[in-house]
Amino acid sequence: MAAPNIVGVTTITGKTAVLAIPTSPTAIVTNSGGSGKVLKVNALYISNVDGSSSASVNVDLFRSSVAYRIVFTVDIPGDASLDVITKPIYLEEGDTLRLTSSATGDLEAVCSYEEIS
């Protein structure tokens, strides 16, 4: 089934995903192929929980085996946060929002999104 026309939706469910970001690309939000849904990502915040060392982050939209970068090797100082998505983006069926950290245990993410069907 194709993603729904967002003018005639029947359900909008607000959701929040969290992730301790590892050093390999890892999904924080996935819209499975054939879901019949579209996911509207409203916000993505990444915090560096290390008190002194900076760490870099990559964020990509993974579609059809291709990673399209939203941010690439952006440094986040220790005890600081980054507001990555300030305007909504839509994840179509088969899309995944992935995160990668340069350092294990330093970066955490919170993602607010809507599941629309």
N, CA, C and O of each residue as an XYZ file, in Angstrom:
468
protein
N       0.842     -1.178      0.000
C       0.000      0.000      0.000
C       0.888      1.242      0.000
O       1.963      1.249      0.600
N       0.432      2.272     -0.668
C       1.164      3.537     -0.710
C       0.903      4.331      0.562
O      -0.079      4.104      1.268
N       1.791      5.252      0.831
C       1.603      6.133      1.985
C       0.301      6.900      1.822
O      -0.082      7.221      0.696
N      -0.384      7.200      2.908
C      -1.678      7.870      2.806
C      -1.557      9.322      2.361
O      -0.539      9.981      2.572
N      -2.620      9.791      1.745
C      -2.735     11.212      1.426
C      -2.954     11.914      2.765
O      -3.928     11.621      3.459
N      -2.075     12.823      3.134
C      -2.159     13.411      4.469
C      -3.290     14.406      4.629
O      -3.489     14.946      5.717
N      -4.035     14.657      3.561
C      -5.219     15.508      3.682
C      -6.382     14.701      4.255
O      -7.214     15.243      4.983
N      -6.444     13.408      3.930
C      -7.567     12.578      4.363
C      -7.175     11.513      5.361
O      -7.572     10.358      5.210
N      -6.418     11.861      6.365
C      -5.959     10.868      7.336
C      -7.073     10.493      8.316
O      -8.005     11.262      8.552
N      -6.947      9.295      8.873
C      -7.901      8.861      9.890
C      -7.276      8.836     11.278
O      -7.977      8.975     12.280
N      -5.948      8.657     11.339
C      -5.277      8.560     12.627
C      -3.943      9.302     12.611
O      -3.157      9.160     11.675
N      -3.695     10.089     13.646
C      -2.386     10.698     13.885
C      -2.019     10.368     15.321
O      -2.707     10.766     16.262
N      -0.923      9.632     15.476
C      -0.480      9.226     16.807
C       0.882      9.847     17.098
O       1.844      9.608     16.368
N       0.963     10.638     18.157
C       2.231     11.244     18.556
C       3.115     10.219     19.244
O       2.647      9.434     20.069
N       4.401     10.231     18.898
C       5.348      9.277     19.472
C       6.680      9.961     19.771
O       7.001     11.009     19.211
N       7.441      9.344     20.663
C       8.788      9.802     20.975
C       9.710      8.593     21.012
O       9.420      7.597     21.674
N      10.826      8.690     20.292
C      11.826      7.628     20.283
C      13.098      8.159     20.938
O      13.419      9.341     20.816
N      13.817      7.282     21.630
C      15.075      7.656     22.274
C      16.149      6.647     21.879
O      15.852      5.498     21.554
N      17.407      7.100     21.913
C      18.501      6.223     21.511
C      19.807      6.694     22.129
O      20.150      7.874     22.046
N      20.536      5.771     22.751
C      21.936      6.003     23.093
C      22.687      5.685     21.801
O      22.724      4.530     21.377
N      23.277      6.686     21.179
C      23.780      6.552     19.810
C      25.090      5.770     19.776
O      26.072      6.172     20.400
N      25.105      4.653     19.047
C      26.334      3.861     18.927
C      27.236      4.383     17.800
O      26.917      5.379     17.151
N      28.353      3.705     17.578
C      29.329      4.140     16.579
C      29.072      3.551     15.189
O      29.858      3.778     14.269
N      27.999      2.810     15.032
C      27.599      2.339     13.703
C      26.195      2.867     13.418
O      25.420      3.073     14.352
N      25.851      3.092     12.145
C      24.536      3.652     11.821
C      23.404      2.811     12.417
O      23.311      1.607     12.176
N      22.544      3.475     13.203
C      21.464      2.789     13.913
C      20.179      3.593     13.782
O      20.176      4.817     13.911
N      19.089      2.881     13.522
C      17.789      3.529     13.333
C      17.234      4.045     14.649
O      17.270      3.356     15.669
N      16.720      5.270     14.612
C      15.939      5.785     15.732
C      14.457      5.728     15.380
O      13.617      5.536     16.259
N      14.126      5.897     14.079
C      12.743      5.801     13.598
C      12.762      5.121     12.230
O      13.557      5.474     11.359
N      11.879      4.145     12.057
C      11.761      3.429     10.788
C      10.309      3.362     10.358
O       9.429      3.060     11.165
N      10.058      3.642      9.091
C       8.743      3.447      8.499
C       8.862      2.230      7.577
O       9.403      2.329      6.476
N       8.364      1.107      8.025
C       8.495     -0.141      7.283
C       7.841     -0.050      5.910
O       6.833      0.634      5.729
N       8.431     -0.749      4.951
C       7.824     -0.831      3.629
C       6.459     -1.490      3.743
O       6.297     -2.469      4.471
N       5.487     -0.961      3.034
C       4.142     -1.516      3.071
C       3.355     -1.191      4.322
O       2.332     -1.824      4.583
N       3.805     -0.219      5.104
C       3.130      0.123      6.369
C       1.797      0.822      6.150
O       0.920      0.777      7.012
N       1.643      1.470      4.998
C       0.452      2.270      4.763
C       0.438      3.545      5.577
O      -0.609      4.170      5.748
N       1.606      3.934      6.081
C       1.716      5.118      6.937
C       2.779      6.062      6.397
O       3.625      5.678      5.590
N       2.718      7.285      6.854
C       3.792      8.245      6.665
C       4.156      8.729      8.070
O       3.277      8.934      8.906
N       5.457      8.911      8.328
C       5.899      9.393      9.630
C       6.389     10.824      9.473
O       7.247     11.106      8.637
N       5.845     11.717     10.275
C       6.247     13.120     10.255
C       7.187     13.352     11.440
O       6.757     13.347     12.594
N       8.458     13.553     11.146
C       9.457     13.801     12.185
C       9.456     15.291     12.482
O       9.781     16.106     11.619
N       9.087     15.642     13.713
C       8.959     17.047     14.104
C      10.215     17.622     14.739
O      10.515     18.804     14.571
N      10.947     16.791     15.466
C      12.121     17.303     16.177
C      13.100     16.168     16.432
O      12.706     15.021     16.640
N      14.381     16.507     16.411
C      15.441     15.570     16.775
C      16.489     16.344     17.563
O      17.108     17.277     17.054
N      16.673     15.939     18.815
C      17.649     16.574     19.703
C      18.732     15.562     20.051
O      18.438     14.405     20.352
N      19.984     16.002     20.008
C      21.099     15.133     20.375
C      21.897     15.835     21.459
O      22.286     16.993     21.311
N      22.135     15.119     22.551
C      22.872     15.665     23.691
C      24.160     14.889     23.909
O      24.201     13.664     23.790
N      25.217     15.637     24.235
C      26.475     15.017     24.611
C      26.495     14.921     26.130
O      26.559     15.938     26.820
N      26.441     13.710     26.644
C      26.368     13.496     28.090
C      27.755     13.342     28.720
O      27.871     13.124     29.926
N      28.791     13.453     27.914
C      30.158     13.432     28.429
C      30.478     14.833     28.948
O      30.285     15.812     28.227
N      30.949     14.943     30.147
C      31.182     16.241     30.767
C      32.319     17.044     30.194
O      32.403     18.245     30.450
N      33.214     16.420     29.413
C      34.373     17.180     28.954
C      34.724     16.995     27.476
O      35.186     17.943     26.841
N      34.520     15.824     26.922
C      34.949     15.557     25.544
C      33.847     15.807     24.530
O      32.682     15.495     24.775
N      34.221     16.368     23.397
C      33.254     16.536     22.320
C      33.133     15.219     21.551
O      34.028     14.375     21.594
N      32.027     15.064     20.858
C      31.794     13.899     20.004
C      31.049     14.387     18.770
O      30.276     15.342     18.843
N      31.279     13.737     17.647
C      30.580     14.145     16.436
C      29.445     13.174     16.128
O      29.449     12.017     16.549
N      28.475     13.692     15.376
C      27.290     12.904     15.040
C      27.030     12.973     13.538
O      27.290     13.985     12.887
N      26.516     11.878     13.013
C      25.990     11.823     11.652
C      24.516     11.461     11.763
O      24.135     10.601     12.557
N      23.698     12.123     10.964
C      22.275     11.807     10.872
C      21.965     11.660      9.395
O      22.287     12.538      8.594
N      21.331     10.535      9.030
C      20.974     10.367      7.628
C      19.578      9.790      7.474
O      19.049      9.125      8.364
N      19.004     10.068      6.316
C      17.756      9.449      5.904
C      18.168      8.324      4.963
O      18.734      8.565      3.898
N      17.877      7.095      5.370
C      18.286      5.915      4.611
C      17.111      5.464      3.758
O      16.067      5.067      4.277
N      17.293      5.531      2.427
C      16.224      5.178      1.486
C      16.818      4.389      0.323
O      17.798      4.807     -0.294
N      16.213      3.252      0.039
C      16.640      2.421     -1.108
C      18.138      2.149     -1.067
O      18.826      2.273     -2.080
N      18.641      1.775      0.115
C      20.047      1.429      0.339
C      21.012      2.593      0.142
O      22.211      2.374     -0.032
N      20.508      3.829      0.168
C      21.363      5.014      0.044
C      21.157      5.900      1.270
O      20.024      6.166      1.669
N      22.266      6.355      1.866
C      22.215      7.254      3.019
C      22.307      8.697      2.538
O      23.324      9.112      1.981
N      21.230      9.460      2.759
C      21.209     10.877      2.413
C      21.450     11.666      3.696
O      20.634     11.625      4.616
N      22.562     12.379      3.755
C      22.993     13.030      4.990
C      22.164     14.267      5.322
O      21.909     15.122      4.474
N      21.758     14.328      6.576
C      21.098     15.519      7.108
C      22.142     16.357      7.831
O      22.221     17.568      7.626
N      22.940     15.717      8.675
C      24.146     16.341      9.234
C      25.269     15.320      9.129
O      25.037     14.112      9.192
N      26.496     15.823      8.966
C      27.645     14.937      8.778
C      28.824     15.442      9.593
O      29.290     16.567      9.411
N      29.292     14.602     10.481
C      30.418     14.876     11.384
C      30.329     16.252     12.050
O      31.283     17.029     12.032
N      29.179     16.532     12.629
C      28.982     17.775     13.375
C      29.409     17.526     14.820
O      28.906     16.614     15.476
N      30.339     18.343     15.307
C      30.832     18.206     16.683
C      29.836     18.783     17.683
O      29.271     19.859     17.482
N      29.639     18.033     18.766
C      28.823     18.503     19.884
C      29.739     18.526     21.107
O      30.210     17.474     21.539
N      29.997     19.702     21.668
C      30.867     19.791     22.844
C      30.278     19.024     24.034
O      29.079     18.753     24.081
N      31.146     18.682     24.992
C      30.677     18.035     26.213
C      29.626     18.879     26.911
O      29.737     20.104     26.958
N      28.603     18.225     27.453
C      27.501     18.903     28.160
C      26.739     19.899     27.287
O      26.223     20.898     27.790
N      26.665     19.631     25.982
C      25.920     20.503     25.070
C      24.925     19.672     24.269
O      24.988     18.443     24.259
N      24.005     20.365     23.597
C      22.991     19.696     22.785
C      22.927     20.324     21.402
O      23.351     21.461     21.195
N      22.383     19.554     20.454
C      22.211     20.009     19.081
C      20.770     19.774     18.672
O      20.246     18.673     18.840
N      20.126     20.799     18.136
C      18.772     20.701     17.593
C      18.932     20.415     16.099
O      19.208     21.324     15.316
N      18.759     19.158     15.707
C      19.063     18.745     14.337
C      17.925     19.063     13.372
O      18.161     19.615     12.297
N      16.697     18.719     13.747
C      15.555     18.906     12.851
C      14.645     19.975     13.442
O      13.951     19.741     14.431
N      14.659     21.141     12.824
C      13.849     22.251     13.326
C      12.577     22.462     12.514
O      11.664     23.164     12.949
N      12.524     21.850     11.330
C      11.323     21.869     10.498
C      11.012     20.420     10.153
O      11.930     19.635      9.918
N       9.739     20.050     10.118
C       9.375     18.645      9.914
C       9.887     18.057      8.603
O       9.994     18.747      7.589
N      10.199     16.769      8.653
C      10.472     15.977      7.454
C       9.579     14.749      7.513
O       9.156     14.332      8.591
N       9.294     14.174      6.357
C       8.431     13.002      6.282
C       9.252     11.774      5.914
O      10.101     11.817      5.024
N       8.981     10.681      6.616
C       9.571      9.401      6.258
C       8.510      8.608      5.508
O       7.458      8.280      6.056
N       8.800      8.308      4.253
C       7.903      7.509      3.442
C       8.110      6.034      3.766
O       9.020      5.677      4.514
N       7.261      5.183      3.199
C       7.403      3.743      3.425
C       8.801      3.298      3.008
O       9.273      3.654      1.929
N       9.456      2.530      3.852
C      10.792      2.040      3.574
C      11.918      2.953      4.028
O      13.086      2.581      3.919
N      11.598      4.141      4.534
C      12.615      5.094      4.992
C      13.000      4.846      6.445
O      12.188      4.387      7.249
N      14.251      5.158      6.764
C      14.762      5.052      8.128
C      15.581      6.293      8.454
O      16.359      6.762      7.624
N      15.406      6.825      9.662
C      16.235      7.912     10.166
C      17.299      7.268     11.044
O      16.986      6.655     12.065
N      18.583      7.414     10.633
C      19.677      6.741     11.335
C      20.659      7.739     11.948
O      20.841      8.848     11.446
N      21.287      7.314     13.049
C      22.251      8.145     13.764
C      23.534      7.358     13.986
O      23.513      6.139     14.158
N      24.662      8.086     13.980
C      25.965      7.487     14.242
C      26.780      8.454     15.090
O      26.804      9.654     14.814
N      27.442      7.942     16.116
C      28.300      8.752     16.985
C      29.766      8.411     16.744
O      30.094      7.301     16.325
N      30.631      9.364     17.010
C      32.070      9.108     16.911
C      32.615      8.448     18.170
O      33.732      7.931     18.163
N      31.838      8.460     19.250
C      32.326      7.924     20.527
C      31.208      7.142     21.233
O      30.074      7.611     21.329
N      31.538      5.979     21.708
C      30.562      5.150     22.413
C      30.191      5.773     23.754
O      31.063      6.176     24.524
N      28.892      5.848     24.025
C      28.404      6.295     25.317
C      28.349      7.803     25.523
O      27.995      8.258     26.611
N      28.692      8.589     24.502
C      28.717     10.043     24.681
C      27.431     10.751     24.240
O      27.044     11.757     24.835
N      26.772     10.233     23.205
C      25.639     10.950     22.626
C      24.321     10.201     22.841
O      24.254      8.978     22.720
N      23.276     10.970     23.164
C      21.918     10.424     23.319
C      20.979     11.270     22.469
O      21.196     12.469     22.294
N      19.925     10.630     21.938
C      18.993     11.331     21.049
C      17.566     11.153     21.523
O      17.200     10.123     22.089
N      16.757     12.196     21.275
C      15.315     12.166     21.503
C      14.664     12.662     20.215
O      15.006     13.732     19.711
N      13.735     11.887     19.693
C      13.072     12.213     18.443
C      11.559     12.207     18.646
O      10.994     11.209     19.094
N      10.904     13.318     18.318
C       9.462     13.437     18.394
C       8.887     13.320     16.981
O       9.315     14.024     16.066
N       7.902     12.414     16.814
C       7.330     12.234     15.489
C       5.856     11.830     15.582
O       5.359     11.467     16.648
N       5.177     11.903     14.438
C       3.776     11.521     14.337
C       3.641     10.387     13.333
O       4.220     10.423     12.247
N       2.872      9.389     13.716
C       2.561      8.281     12.817
C       1.192      8.585     12.203
O       0.189      8.665     12.913
N       1.160      8.753     10.882
C      -0.043      9.196     10.189
C      -0.555      8.078      9.284
O       0.186      7.542      8.460
N      -1.842      7.731      9.450
C      -2.443      6.705      8.592
C      -3.875      7.069      8.271
O      -4.555      6.329      7.559
